[in-house]
Amino acid sequence: MVDLLDRIFDAAPLLAVFVTVCLGYVVGKLTIGQFVLGGVAGSLLVGVLIGQLGIHLDTAMKSIFFALFIYAVGYQGGPQFFRSINRRSLNQLVSAFVMCLVGLICVLISAWTFDLDRGTAAGLAAGGLTQSAIIGTAGDAIAKLGVSAEQIKVMQTNVAVGYAVCYIFGNLGPIIVVTWFLPMVMKWDIRQEAIKLAKEMSGGRAELEPGQFNAIRKVVTRVYSVAADSNASGKTAIDIDGDLSDASVEEILRDGQSMAVSDDTVLKAGDSVAVTGRVEVLRDTASYFGQETAAPESFQLVEEHREIILTRPQFIGKTIGAMHDELNVQTRHGVYLVAVKRMGRDLPMLSGLELHKGDELLFTGAPKDLNRVQSLLGYKITAAAVTDFVFFGLGMVLGMLLGLIEFKVAGIPVTIGTGGGCLLSGLLFGWLRSTHPQFAAVPTGASNFLRDFGLAVFVAIVGISAGPQAIKTMQQYGLTLFFLGVGVTIIPQIITFYFSYYVLRIRNPIEALGCVVGGRSANPGFAALLAKAGNATPVVSFTVCYAVANVFLTIWGPLIVGIITKNPSP
């Protein structure tokens, strides 16, 4: 069987890559409690096993897929990264940077103390800090060192091995710290603190699992028969909207015929009216219109869900409640905000939530009403239905050119490589897209595919290329590397938490814990914190810190390779 696989993979090496990705994501779905290995780590481990067959792959392919992955990461995080650099969120930004810096220091001390080579040190950082991008940026930097090809191969393999050994606890560590250790030490009840924070922001809601949905609708449509003695009889549609505030007349059935509604349309006794609005408003509207009735079988009221990217300065930095109050009835009638996302994550729909440039606002309403509001807030997200390949090509070219630049840190030559360059380029073009929506469009589905598929293929190739050398490295460092990873995972979180709490005065428990997992770019830890909180209140602080951490942790790869001087024996 092994000989057959060996012959097949020799004839078609790319087949090994897709087999690795397939099996890796199968392994990655295995769940132990709250811990899920994930497709990236699964692909790496499966790749190492398949690599024992001695499969030879074109190394240039690895660089291409990593460049696509890291550009997409930068593109998606660019708007939030640049928005986070402001006085209002300065303490959270500093918290994230301190987390990254302490993590770097822990890696460097571990490498000097235990005489780790450059590759193993970078792998320790990638796994202990759970930043997969370090595998690529460190690998790029190693490839440009003036050492033998054999040493380069060994160090690049050691990056992958270090990542694989340290990654599992790198994911478990933040879960333990933010859901058990820190709450126990500080005597915090996470759920109660999340409820308290939600009340301060005027609301809160439970976080739903994939596939679940909230069956309780905030916006509904009901049909009423206008009574002769009702408040609605003889009034225009816009006057009724003013009376109801958060509900509006959408359509009228008169003498069995449907008629469109304009602001000056007058309601008459006997009309059947379709009224859309928030549930709490429509609860008592029967007394305003008349008896609620069933809609005729053939009646159809077409409305639309539309995502609008917030770009207008008038509303940036204001709360949801302030935006609602500033838009008068004539402007907002028939339009209802039902969700807010930031960097693809749902935010709590609370009146006290501050809006940032680039936030995705999900509205529901009739198309003509949505068009009116859209022009005041920003642009329709579905306008970016096609990738702008002109700017995408420019972004990749710029990133690769930036990767050629070499600079010195304390006299040590350092280059950020193609990975770091494409990250910076992606950040720039992602920010450009958020501020000038007519340029640099990459639809969300396309950027997600570039990110996920690029990383999956890159990691699969890294694992396959590591092959037999991976076993030697594990034998050489054994449990030492694992325990070093535990230290790199735990120590920065503890130090940064107390620094943020006492120095930066991030005292709110939910915000403080959100900064811890965000500064570590720890998605499993964040998911566990959300589960404990029971609502989406940790999202805001996590998002700011996550965007900052993704940038700095990625750059640490070539920095570690430049600072650590030990190379493996030729």
Backbone torsions as a table, in degrees:
resi	resn	phi	psi	omega
1	MET	NA	-44.9	179.6
2	VAL	-63.3	-40.8	178.9
3	ASP	-63.8	-38.8	179.0
4	LEU	-63.8	-46.0	178.2
5	LEU	-62.0	-40.1	179.7
6	ASP	-60.4	-44.0	179.9
7	ARG	-67.3	-40.4	180.0
8	ILE	-63.7	-45.7	-177.8
9	PHE	-70.9	-29.4	174.9
10	ASP	-66.8	-38.1	-179.3
11	ALA	-75.3	-32.9	-178.9
12	ALA	-139.9	82.3	-176.5
13	PRO	-59.1	-32.7	-179.4
14	LEU	-63.5	-25.5	177.9
15	LEU	-59.7	-37.2	179.8
16	ALA	-62.9	-35.0	-179.4
17	VAL	-64.3	-47.9	-176.5
18	PHE	-73.8	-31.4	173.3
19	VAL	-63.8	-40.6	179.4
20	THR	-63.9	-45.4	179.2
21	VAL	-62.1	-45.0	-179.1
22	CYS	-60.3	-55.2	-178.2
23	LEU	-67.3	-34.6	-180.0
24	GLY	-62.2	-41.0	179.5
25	TYR	-76.0	-24.4	171.9
26	VAL	-66.5	-47.5	178.4
27	VAL	-63.2	-38.0	-177.7
28	GLY	-65.6	-17.9	180.0
29	LYS	-85.1	-8.7	178.8
30	LEU	-63.9	132.6	-174.8
31	THR	-118.6	133.2	173.8
32	ILE	-124.7	103.8	-174.0
33	GLY	63.7	-124.3	177.7
34	GLN	-91.5	-6.0	-175.1
35	PHE	-88.6	130.6	173.8
36	VAL	-124.9	126.6	-176.6
37	LEU	-60.0	-42.5	179.8
38	GLY	93.0	151.9	-176.2
39	GLY	-66.5	-31.0	-178.6
40	VAL	-66.2	-54.5	179.2
41	ALA	-64.0	-37.7	178.1
42	GLY	-61.6	-42.7	179.0
43	SER	-65.2	-37.3	178.8
44	LEU	-64.6	-46.3	-179.0
45	LEU	-65.1	-44.2	177.9
46	VAL	-64.7	-38.5	178.4
47	GLY	-60.7	-40.7	178.4
48	VAL	-62.4	-40.8	179.4
49	LEU	-65.9	-47.2	179.7
50	ILE	-66.5	-31.1	179.9
51	GLY	-64.7	-16.3	177.6
52	GLN	-64.1	-16.0	178.4
53	LEU	-79.7	-3.9	177.5
54	GLY	73.4	43.1	-178.5
55	ILE	-79.7	137.0	-178.6
56	HIS	-106.7	123.8	-179.3
57	LEU	-123.0	152.7	177.5
58	ASP	-70.4	118.0	-176.6
59	THR	-67.2	-23.1	178.8
60	ALA	-63.3	-31.5	179.7
61	MET	-63.0	-36.8	178.7
62	LYS	-61.9	-43.2	-179.0
63	SER	-65.3	-38.9	-179.1
64	ILE	-63.2	-48.0	-177.0
65	PHE	-69.3	-34.2	177.4
66	PHE	-67.9	-39.1	178.9
67	ALA	-61.2	-41.5	178.1
68	LEU	-64.3	-43.4	179.7
69	PHE	-60.7	-50.4	-172.5
70	ILE	-73.0	-30.2	175.7
71	TYR	-64.8	-42.8	179.3
72	ALA	-63.8	-38.7	177.2
73	VAL	-60.3	-47.9	178.8
74	GLY	-63.3	-41.6	-178.4
75	TYR	-61.5	-43.0	-178.0
76	GLN	-73.5	-32.1	-177.9
77	GLY	-92.1	-11.0	-175.5
78	GLY	-54.7	-51.9	-178.2
79	PRO	-57.4	-46.8	-177.1
80	GLN	-70.7	-34.5	-179.4
81	PHE	-62.0	-49.1	-178.3
82	PHE	-71.0	-31.8	177.6
83	ARG	-69.7	-28.4	-178.2
84	SER	-72.8	-16.6	-179.7
85	ILE	-85.8	77.2	177.3
86	ASN	-151.9	165.2	-174.6
87	ARG	-65.1	-31.5	-175.5
88	ARG	-64.8	-37.3	-178.7
89	SER	-111.3	23.3	-174.4
90	LEU	-61.2	-41.0	-178.0
91	ASN	-64.9	-36.7	177.5
92	GLN	-69.8	-37.9	177.5
93	LEU	-62.1	-45.3	179.4
94	VAL	-63.1	-40.1	178.6
95	SER	-59.0	-44.6	179.8
96	ALA	-64.4	-42.0	-179.3
97	PHE	-66.0	-40.9	178.6
98	VAL	-61.7	-41.3	177.5
99	MET	-58.1	-47.0	-179.9
100	CYS	-64.2	-42.2	-177.7
101	LEU	-66.2	-45.5	178.7
102	VAL	-63.3	-37.7	176.2
103	GLY	-61.2	-43.1	177.7
104	LEU	-61.8	-44.6	-179.8
105	ILE	-62.0	-42.3	178.7
106	CYS	-60.9	-40.9	179.2
107	VAL	-65.0	-45.1	-178.3
108	LEU	-64.6	-43.5	178.7
109	ILE	-62.9	-42.2	178.6
110	SER	-62.2	-42.4	-178.7
111	ALA	-65.3	-43.2	180.0
112	TRP	-70.0	-38.2	-177.3
113	THR	-69.8	-40.3	-174.9
114	PHE	-106.7	13.9	172.4
115	ASP	55.7	48.6	178.5
116	LEU	-81.4	145.2	174.9
117	ASP	-78.0	172.0	-175.4
118	ARG	-57.1	-44.1	-177.0
119	GLY	-65.1	-45.7	-179.1
120	THR	-65.4	-38.1	178.3
121	ALA	-62.9	-43.3	178.5
122	ALA	-65.6	-38.6	177.2
123	GLY	-65.0	-37.0	175.4
124	LEU	-60.0	-42.4	178.2
125	ALA	-66.0	-44.4	-177.6
126	ALA	-61.9	-43.7	-178.4
127	GLY	-81.0	-45.8	-178.1
128	GLY	-65.6	-33.3	179.1
129	LEU	-101.1	6.0	179.3
130	THR	44.8	52.4	176.6
131	GLN	-121.3	95.1	-175.6
132	SER	-60.1	-28.9	-176.5
133	ALA	-63.1	-23.7	179.4
134	ILE	-61.9	-31.2	178.6
135	ILE	-56.0	-43.0	-177.9
136	GLY	-77.1	-46.3	-176.6
137	THR	-67.8	-37.6	176.9
138	ALA	-69.2	-40.7	178.5
139	GLY	-61.1	-39.7	176.2
140	ASP	-61.0	-45.3	-178.1
141	ALA	-65.4	-39.0	179.5
142	ILE	-64.0	-38.3	-178.3
143	ALA	-62.5	-22.0	-177.2
144	LYS	-98.6	3.9	176.8
145	LEU	-73.1	149.6	179.5
146	GLY	-84.2	58.9	179.2
147	VAL	-126.0	176.2	-176.6
148	SER	-68.5	157.4	179.3
149	ALA	-61.5	-34.4	-179.9
150	GLU	-66.7	-41.2	178.2
151	GLN	-66.2	-38.5	177.7
152	ILE	-61.0	-44.5	-179.1
153	LYS	-63.2	-42.3	-179.8
154	VAL	-63.5	-44.7	-178.5
155	MET	-66.9	-39.7	177.9
156	GLN	-65.1	-35.2	174.9
157	THR	-65.8	-40.6	-179.3
158	ASN	-64.9	-30.1	174.8
159	VAL	-60.5	-47.5	-178.4
160	ALA	-65.8	-40.5	-178.8
161	VAL	-67.1	-44.7	177.9
162	GLY	-59.1	-40.2	177.9
163	TYR	-62.3	-47.4	-177.0
164	ALA	-63.5	-41.3	-177.4
165	VAL	-68.6	-39.1	-172.4
166	CYS	-94.7	-12.5	-170.3
167	TYR	-68.5	-39.0	-174.5
168	ILE	-61.4	-51.1	178.0
169	PHE	-71.9	-25.6	175.4
170	GLY	-58.9	-30.4	176.1
171	ASN	-84.8	-38.0	-178.3
172	LEU	-72.1	-35.8	-175.0
173	GLY	-54.7	-53.3	179.7
174	PRO	-60.8	-33.6	177.3
175	ILE	-61.5	-45.6	-179.6
176	ILE	-64.6	-44.0	-174.6
177	VAL	-66.9	-48.5	-172.2
178	VAL	-85.7	-21.2	-178.6
179	THR	-103.3	-14.4	-179.2
180	TRP	-130.6	-59.3	-170.0
181	PHE	-64.5	-58.3	-177.1
182	LEU	-63.9	-44.4	175.9
183	PRO	-60.0	-35.2	179.3
184	MET	-67.6	-46.2	-178.6
185	VAL	-64.6	-42.2	-177.4
186	MET	-86.8	-4.2	-179.1
187	LYS	57.6	48.1	179.0
188	TRP	-102.5	140.4	167.8
189	ASP	-99.7	105.2	-172.9
190	ILE	-58.3	-44.5	-177.9
191	ARG	-61.4	-46.0	-179.2
192	GLN	-66.7	-37.2	178.4
193	GLU	-67.3	-36.4	178.5
194	ALA	-67.5	-39.3	177.7
195	ILE	-64.8	-41.4	180.0
196	LYS	-63.6	-43.5	179.5
197	LEU	-65.6	-39.5	179.0
198	ALA	-63.1	-38.1	178.2
199	LYS	-66.0	-37.2	178.0
200	GLU	-62.8	-30.6	-179.8
201	MET	-96.7	9.1	175.1
202	SER	74.3	43.2	175.2
203	GLY	163.0	-140.3	-178.1
204	GLY	129.7	152.7	-179.8
205	ARG	-154.3	159.1	-179.8
206	ALA	-75.3	147.7	177.0
207	GLU	-85.7	128.3	-174.5
208	LEU	-94.1	151.1	176.1
209	GLU	-79.1	159.0	176.6
210	PRO	-56.4	134.2	-179.6
211	GLY	93.1	-18.1	177.3
212	GLN	-87.2	157.7	175.2
213	PHE	-146.0	158.2	-179.9
214	ASN	-83.0	112.3	-177.7
215	ALA	-75.9	-13.8	177.7
216	ILE	-87.6	112.1	-177.4
217	ARG	-88.1	138.8	177.7
218	LYS	-82.1	-30.4	-178.2
219	VAL	-121.0	127.5	-178.4
220	VAL	-134.8	166.0	176.4
221	THR	-121.2	132.6	178.4
222	ARG	-131.0	155.8	-179.0
223	VAL	-114.1	131.2	-179.9
224	TYR	-124.7	151.0	173.3
225	SER	-99.6	117.5	-174.2
226	VAL	-70.3	120.5	178.8
227	ALA	-85.0	152.7	-177.3
228	ALA	-63.1	-33.3	-177.6
229	ASP	-98.2	14.9	-178.1
230	SER	-80.9	164.4	177.1
231	ASN	-67.3	-26.4	-175.2
232	ALA	-79.4	-27.2	-175.1
233	SER	-63.0	127.3	178.6
234	GLY	86.4	-1.0	-179.8
235	LYS	-98.4	153.5	175.5
236	THR	-79.3	161.1	-178.9
237	ALA	-61.0	-39.8	-178.0
238	ILE	-70.4	-32.6	176.1
239	ASP	-65.7	-39.9	178.4
240	ILE	-65.2	-40.9	177.5
241	ASP	-59.6	-39.9	178.0
242	GLY	-64.3	-38.0	178.4
243	ASP	-67.0	-41.2	-174.6
244	LEU	-87.9	-23.5	178.9
245	SER	68.0	-70.2	-176.5
246	ASP	-106.4	39.1	172.5
247	ALA	-153.7	152.9	-177.0
248	SER	-149.4	152.8	175.6
249	VAL	-77.6	121.1	-176.4
250	GLU	-98.4	-36.5	-177.6
251	GLU	-157.0	153.7	-178.2
252	ILE	-124.2	135.9	171.0
253	LEU	-106.1	114.4	-178.0
254	ARG	-126.1	122.0	-177.8
255	ASP	55.6	38.1	177.9
256	GLY	78.9	-0.6	-178.8
257	GLN	-111.1	137.4	177.8
258	SER	-80.5	135.4	178.0
259	MET	-131.8	140.2	179.8
260	ALA	-68.2	156.3	-176.2
261	VAL	-112.7	129.9	171.0
262	SER	-116.1	173.3	-176.5
263	ASP	-58.6	-34.8	-174.6
264	ASP	-97.8	10.8	176.3
265	THR	-67.0	129.9	-178.1
266	VAL	-99.5	131.5	177.8
267	LEU	-82.6	143.2	179.5
268	LYS	-121.7	156.6	176.7
269	ALA	-59.8	136.4	-179.4
270	GLY	95.5	-14.5	175.4
271	ASP	-65.3	146.1	167.2
272	SER	-102.7	125.6	-175.7
273	VAL	-119.3	136.3	173.2
274	ALA	-93.4	120.0	-176.7
275	VAL	-117.4	126.5	178.1
276	THR	-110.7	138.1	178.7
277	GLY	-179.3	-177.2	178.4
278	ARG	-72.5	146.0	-174.2
279	VAL	-57.0	-42.5	-176.4
280	GLU	-66.2	-24.7	177.6
281	VAL	-80.9	-43.0	-176.7
282	LEU	-74.6	-10.3	-177.1
283	ARG	-57.9	-36.6	-175.3
284	ASP	-114.0	17.1	-175.2
285	THR	-81.3	-9.6	176.7
286	ALA	-61.1	-35.0	178.5
287	SER	-71.7	-19.9	-179.5
288	TYR	-85.2	-41.6	-177.2
289	PHE	-96.5	-50.5	-171.3
290	GLY	143.4	-165.2	-174.5
291	GLN	-67.1	137.9	174.8
292	GLU	-74.7	137.3	-178.6
293	THR	-128.7	166.2	175.4
294	ALA	-80.5	143.6	178.6
295	ALA	-71.6	143.4	175.4
296	PRO	-55.6	150.3	-175.4
297	GLU	-56.1	-38.3	-175.5
298	SER	-87.7	-3.0	-175.7
299	PHE	-73.4	135.2	-179.7
300	GLN	-139.9	128.8	178.3
301	LEU	-117.3	111.5	-175.1
302	VAL	-91.6	122.0	173.8
303	GLU	-128.3	176.1	-169.9
304	GLU	-139.6	142.1	166.8
305	HIS	-93.0	128.0	-178.3
306	ARG	-136.2	129.7	175.4
307	GLU	-92.5	125.9	179.3
308	ILE	-118.4	128.3	177.4
309	ILE	-83.6	124.1	-178.1
310	LEU	-76.2	118.0	178.6
311	THR	-130.9	-14.7	-175.3
312	ARG	-75.5	126.5	-177.8
313	PRO	-57.3	-26.1	-176.1
314	GLN	-57.7	-32.5	-175.0
315	PHE	-112.0	-4.1	179.9
316	ILE	-71.4	129.2	-178.0
317	GLY	89.8	-5.9	178.0
318	LYS	-94.3	160.0	179.0
319	THR	-84.1	166.0	177.2
320	ILE	-59.5	-42.4	-179.9
321	GLY	-62.1	-41.1	179.6
322	ALA	-66.6	-38.6	177.9
323	MET	-63.1	-42.3	179.4
324	HIS	-60.9	-44.3	-177.1
325	ASP	-70.4	-31.8	-176.9
326	GLU	-74.5	-31.0	176.3
327	LEU	-81.8	114.3	-176.6
328	ASN	-72.3	173.5	-175.5
329	VAL	-60.5	-41.3	-179.5
330	GLN	-60.9	-29.9	-178.0
331	THR	-85.5	-44.8	-170.7
332	ARG	-94.2	-4.1	-174.6
333	HIS	-61.9	137.0	-179.8
334	GLY	82.0	3.4	-178.1
335	VAL	-125.0	132.2	-174.9
336	TYR	-134.7	128.1	177.1
337	LEU	-80.8	123.0	-176.1
338	VAL	-117.7	-13.6	179.4
339	ALA	-162.5	155.1	176.3
340	VAL	-134.6	133.2	177.3
341	LYS	-124.0	148.9	175.0
342	ARG	-136.0	121.1	-175.8
343	MET	54.7	36.7	176.9
344	GLY	82.5	-0.4	-178.8
345	ARG	-105.8	138.2	178.0
346	ASP	-69.6	132.4	175.3
347	LEU	-101.8	156.8	178.0
348	PRO	-66.4	132.5	-178.8
349	MET	-81.7	76.5	-176.3
350	LEU	-117.1	144.1	-176.9
351	SER	-63.8	-24.1	-179.9
352	GLY	-89.7	3.8	-179.1
353	LEU	-72.3	126.4	178.9
354	GLU	-81.2	133.0	-178.3
355	LEU	-90.2	140.0	178.9
356	HIS	-113.7	157.4	175.3
357	LYS	-63.2	132.2	-178.9
358	GLY	94.0	-5.1	176.0
359	ASP	-61.8	145.0	177.8
360	GLU	-95.6	113.9	-179.1
361	LEU	-102.5	120.0	-179.7
362	LEU	-96.7	116.4	179.4
363	PHE	-111.7	156.4	170.1
364	THR	-126.6	144.6	-178.7
365	GLY	163.1	179.8	177.0
366	ALA	-72.0	146.1	-177.8
367	PRO	-52.9	-41.7	-177.4
368	LYS	-65.8	-35.0	178.2
369	ASP	-72.6	-40.0	178.2
370	LEU	-63.5	-37.8	178.4
371	ASN	-60.2	-38.7	-178.9
372	ARG	-65.4	-44.0	-178.0
373	VAL	-74.7	-37.4	-178.6
374	GLN	-55.8	-41.4	-177.6
375	SER	-65.0	-21.4	-179.4
376	LEU	-90.3	-22.1	-172.8
377	LEU	-105.0	-40.4	-175.3
378	GLY	171.4	-130.0	-177.7
379	TYR	-135.8	155.7	-178.6
380	LYS	-72.8	127.6	-174.8
381	ILE	-65.3	-30.6	-179.7
382	THR	-72.7	-4.3	174.8
383	ALA	-64.9	-23.6	179.9
384	ALA	-91.3	53.6	-175.3
385	ALA	-79.5	-16.1	-176.9
386	VAL	-127.4	136.6	179.0
387	THR	-68.0	134.3	175.6
388	ASP	-84.7	92.4	-174.0
389	PHE	-70.9	-19.3	175.9
390	VAL	-63.7	-51.7	-178.8
391	PHE	-74.5	-31.1	176.2
392	PHE	-62.2	-44.3	177.1
393	GLY	-63.5	-42.9	178.1
394	LEU	-61.5	-40.2	179.9
395	GLY	-62.2	-43.9	179.3
396	MET	-66.7	-40.7	178.6
397	VAL	-62.5	-46.9	179.6
398	LEU	-60.3	-42.9	180.0
399	GLY	-61.1	-43.1	-179.5
400	MET	-68.7	-34.6	176.2
401	LEU	-67.1	-41.3	176.9
402	LEU	-61.6	-33.8	179.8
403	GLY	-66.8	-17.6	179.1
404	LEU	-83.1	-14.4	-177.4
405	ILE	-72.8	134.5	178.5
406	GLU	-116.4	134.7	177.5
407	PHE	-135.7	172.8	-176.2
408	LYS	-118.6	137.9	174.0
409	VAL	-119.2	112.7	-175.8
410	ALA	54.3	40.4	178.1
411	GLY	81.5	-0.5	-178.4
412	ILE	-97.6	123.1	179.2
413	PRO	-68.3	129.7	-178.4
414	VAL	-134.8	140.0	172.5
415	THR	-130.4	139.4	-177.6
416	ILE	-80.5	-11.6	176.1
417	GLY	70.1	179.4	-178.8
418	THR	-60.5	-39.3	-178.9
419	GLY	-62.0	-52.4	179.3
420	GLY	-62.3	-39.3	179.4
421	GLY	-63.7	-44.3	179.2
422	CYS	-69.1	-29.7	175.0
423	LEU	-63.6	-48.6	179.8
424	LEU	-63.8	-40.8	178.7
425	SER	-64.0	-42.6	177.8
426	GLY	-61.7	-41.3	177.1
427	LEU	-58.9	-44.9	-178.3
428	LEU	-63.7	-47.6	-176.4
429	PHE	-74.4	-29.1	173.6
430	GLY	-65.9	-41.0	176.3
431	TRP	-65.9	-40.9	178.4
432	LEU	-58.9	-42.3	-179.8
433	ARG	-62.3	-38.9	-177.2
434	SER	-72.3	-27.2	-178.1
435	THR	-97.0	-28.2	179.0
436	HIS	-131.5	81.7	-170.7
437	PRO	-61.7	-10.2	178.5
438	GLN	-80.0	-6.4	-177.4
439	PHE	-118.8	155.3	165.7
440	ALA	60.1	35.9	-178.5
441	ALA	-71.0	128.7	167.2
442	VAL	-134.6	107.3	-177.2
443	PRO	-54.2	152.4	-177.3
444	THR	-56.1	-43.5	179.3
445	GLY	-61.7	-39.4	-179.3
446	ALA	-68.7	-43.9	-178.9
447	SER	-68.2	-35.3	175.7
448	ASN	-63.4	-40.4	179.2
449	PHE	-65.7	-45.4	178.3
450	LEU	-57.7	-44.8	-178.6
451	ARG	-64.6	-52.4	-173.5
452	ASP	-73.4	-45.2	-178.4
453	PHE	-71.3	-39.3	178.4
454	GLY	-60.0	-45.6	-179.8
455	LEU	-68.3	-40.0	-178.4
456	ALA	-61.0	-48.0	-179.2
457	VAL	-67.5	-42.5	179.4
458	PHE	-58.2	-48.9	-178.0
459	VAL	-66.7	-37.1	177.6
460	ALA	-61.0	-44.4	179.8
461	ILE	-66.0	-39.4	177.8
462	VAL	-60.3	-46.2	-179.5
463	GLY	-63.9	-43.7	179.7
464	ILE	-63.5	-42.3	-178.6
465	SER	-68.0	-29.8	-179.6
466	ALA	-62.8	-45.0	173.1
467	GLY	46.4	-135.3	-175.4
468	PRO	-60.8	-30.4	-178.5
469	GLN	-61.5	-28.2	-179.8
470	ALA	-61.5	-40.6	179.9
471	ILE	-63.4	-41.6	179.9
472	LYS	-62.2	-42.1	-179.2
473	THR	-66.2	-40.5	178.4
474	MET	-63.5	-38.7	177.9
475	GLN	-67.2	-35.9	-177.5
476	GLN	-69.1	-45.5	-174.5
477	TYR	-100.8	-24.8	175.0
478	GLY	49.3	-134.6	-177.1
479	LEU	-69.9	-19.2	-179.6
480	THR	-56.4	-47.7	-178.5
481	LEU	-64.2	-38.1	179.2
482	PHE	-62.4	-47.3	-178.6
483	PHE	-70.2	-30.7	172.7
484	LEU	-62.8	-39.7	176.7
485	GLY	-62.3	-37.9	177.0
486	VAL	-60.4	-44.1	178.8
487	GLY	-63.3	-44.6	-179.6
488	VAL	-64.7	-30.2	178.9
489	THR	-76.1	-46.1	-170.4
490	ILE	-84.1	-47.7	-170.9
491	ILE	-57.9	-48.9	-179.4
492	PRO	-59.5	-35.1	-179.4
493	GLN	-65.6	-43.8	-178.5
494	ILE	-67.0	-48.2	-178.7
495	ILE	-61.8	-47.1	-176.4
496	THR	-67.0	-36.6	179.0
497	PHE	-60.2	-49.6	-178.0
498	TYR	-68.4	-34.5	175.7
499	PHE	-63.5	-45.3	-179.4
500	SER	-66.1	-37.9	-175.5
501	TYR	-72.5	-46.5	-173.5
502	TYR	-93.5	-32.1	-176.9
503	VAL	-95.2	-51.1	-179.9
504	LEU	-81.7	-11.5	177.2
505	ARG	60.2	40.2	169.8
506	ILE	-85.7	87.5	-168.7
507	ARG	-94.0	-21.7	179.6
508	ASN	-66.2	123.7	-174.7
509	PRO	-55.1	-42.8	-177.5
510	ILE	-68.6	-43.6	178.0
511	GLU	-64.1	-40.3	-179.3
512	ALA	-64.0	-44.8	179.4
513	LEU	-69.5	-35.3	175.3
514	GLY	-61.6	-37.9	177.4
515	CYS	-66.0	-35.9	-179.3
516	VAL	-63.7	-51.3	-177.9
517	VAL	-73.4	-30.6	177.7
518	GLY	-69.7	-42.2	179.2
519	GLY	-66.6	-18.2	176.6
520	ARG	-97.1	-0.7	-171.0
521	SER	45.9	44.6	-173.5
522	ALA	-97.4	91.2	-179.4
523	ASN	-64.2	-43.3	177.4
524	PRO	-61.5	-40.0	177.4
525	GLY	-63.0	-38.9	178.0
526	PHE	-64.8	-43.5	178.9
527	ALA	-60.9	-40.5	178.6
528	ALA	-66.7	-38.6	178.3
529	LEU	-65.1	-41.7	177.1
530	LEU	-60.2	-42.0	-179.4
531	ALA	-63.4	-40.2	178.5
532	LYS	-68.5	-40.0	-178.1
533	ALA	-69.5	-37.7	-179.8
534	GLY	79.0	1.5	174.1
535	ASN	-149.9	-178.0	-171.6
536	ALA	-94.2	15.5	-176.0
537	THR	-61.7	-28.7	179.0
538	PRO	-72.5	-10.3	-170.5
539	VAL	-63.2	-40.3	-170.8
540	VAL	-62.9	-53.4	-178.8
541	SER	-68.4	-35.7	178.3
542	PHE	-60.6	-43.1	-174.3
543	THR	-63.4	-44.3	179.0
544	VAL	-61.5	-49.4	-177.0
545	CYS	-68.1	-36.2	-179.4
546	TYR	-62.5	-42.9	-179.9
547	ALA	-63.2	-42.4	-179.9
548	VAL	-67.8	-44.8	-177.3
549	ALA	-62.9	-39.6	-179.8
550	ASN	-58.2	-35.9	-179.2
551	VAL	-73.2	-54.0	-173.9
552	PHE	-68.7	-40.5	179.7
553	LEU	-63.0	-36.0	178.9
554	THR	-66.0	-38.8	180.0
555	ILE	-70.4	-24.3	-179.5
556	TRP	-61.4	-25.6	-179.1
557	GLY	-53.7	-62.2	179.1
558	PRO	-66.4	-26.9	179.1
559	LEU	-66.8	-42.6	177.2
560	ILE	-62.6	-43.6	179.1
561	VAL	-61.8	-34.0	179.3
562	GLY	-76.4	-36.4	-176.0
563	ILE	-80.2	-43.8	177.8
564	ILE	-73.7	131.5	-173.1
565	THR	-106.3	-10.5	-175.5
566	LYS	-76.3	132.2	172.3
567	ASN	-111.4	151.9	177.3
568	PRO	-67.2	156.3	179.0
569	SER	-65.2	135.2	-179.0
570	PRO	-67.3	NA	NA
